[in-house]
Amino acid sequence: MSTCIAYYGDAMDIVTVSPKYQVVIPKEIREDMDIKPGDKMGMIEIDGTIYLHRIRSIKEMRGMFPGLSTEGIRDKNDRY
């Protein structure tokens, strides 16, 4: 039986689901995304496609949106 795979962009890596429903993230992707053992991953299914993304800590996210104004979002008196 042959498998037909459609994709856009770069070549797609193919992984196999284990008997425990586990998959291995290919080495090239782990290195490109700097995924380490113990990192948290989020997963969502949309229209039959599974999306997986790395959950980042607040500390890692600091500075991701330079120039974003927080003025008026929260008053100093609202802090606990």
Secondary structure as a PSIPRED ss2 file (coil, helix, strand):
# PSIPRED VFORMAT (PSIPRED V4.0)

   1 M C   1.000  0.000  0.000
   2 S C   1.000  0.000  0.000
   3 T C   1.000  0.000  0.000
   4 C C   1.000  0.000  0.000
   5 I C   1.000  0.000  0.000
   6 A C   1.000  0.000  0.000
   7 Y C   1.000  0.000  0.000
   8 Y C   1.000  0.000  0.000
   9 G C   1.000  0.000  0.000
  10 D C   1.000  0.000  0.000
  11 A C   1.000  0.000  0.000
  12 M C   1.000  0.000  0.000
  13 D C   1.000  0.000  0.000
  14 I C   1.000  0.000  0.000
  15 V C   1.000  0.000  0.000
  16 T C   1.000  0.000  0.000
  17 V C   1.000  0.000  0.000
  18 S C   1.000  0.000  0.000
  19 P C   1.000  0.000  0.000
  20 K C   1.000  0.000  0.000
  21 Y C   1.000  0.000  0.000
  22 Q C   1.000  0.000  0.000
  23 V C   1.000  0.000  0.000
  24 V C   1.000  0.000  0.000
  25 I C   1.000  0.000  0.000
  26 P C   1.000  0.000  0.000
  27 K H   0.000  1.000  0.000
  28 E H   0.000  1.000  0.000
  29 I H   0.000  1.000  0.000
  30 R H   0.000  1.000  0.000
  31 E H   0.000  1.000  0.000
  32 D H   0.000  1.000  0.000
  33 M H   0.000  1.000  0.000
  34 D C   1.000  0.000  0.000
  35 I C   1.000  0.000  0.000
  36 K C   1.000  0.000  0.000
  37 P C   1.000  0.000  0.000
  38 G C   1.000  0.000  0.000
  39 D C   1.000  0.000  0.000
  40 K C   1.000  0.000  0.000
  41 M E   0.000  0.000  1.000
  42 G E   0.000  0.000  1.000
  43 M E   0.000  0.000  1.000
  44 I E   0.000  0.000  1.000
  45 E E   0.000  0.000  1.000
  46 I E   0.000  0.000  1.000
  47 D C   1.000  0.000  0.000
  48 G C   1.000  0.000  0.000
  49 T E   0.000  0.000  1.000
  50 I E   0.000  0.000  1.000
  51 Y E   0.000  0.000  1.000
  52 L E   0.000  0.000  1.000
  53 H E   0.000  0.000  1.000
  54 R E   0.000  0.000  1.000
  55 I C   1.000  0.000  0.000
  56 R C   1.000  0.000  0.000
  57 S C   1.000  0.000  0.000
  58 I H   0.000  1.000  0.000
  59 K H   0.000  1.000  0.000
  60 E H   0.000  1.000  0.000
  61 M H   0.000  1.000  0.000
  62 R C   1.000  0.000  0.000
  63 G C   1.000  0.000  0.000
  64 M C   1.000  0.000  0.000
  65 F C   1.000  0.000  0.000
  66 P C   1.000  0.000  0.000
  67 G C   1.000  0.000  0.000
  68 L C   1.000  0.000  0.000
  69 S C   1.000  0.000  0.000
  70 T C   1.000  0.000  0.000
  71 E C   1.000  0.000  0.000
  72 G C   1.000  0.000  0.000
  73 I C   1.000  0.000  0.000
  74 R C   1.000  0.000  0.000
  75 D C   1.000  0.000  0.000
  76 K H   0.000  1.000  0.000
  77 N H   0.000  1.000  0.000
  78 D H   0.000  1.000  0.000
  79 R C   1.000  0.000  0.000
  80 Y C   1.000  0.000  0.000
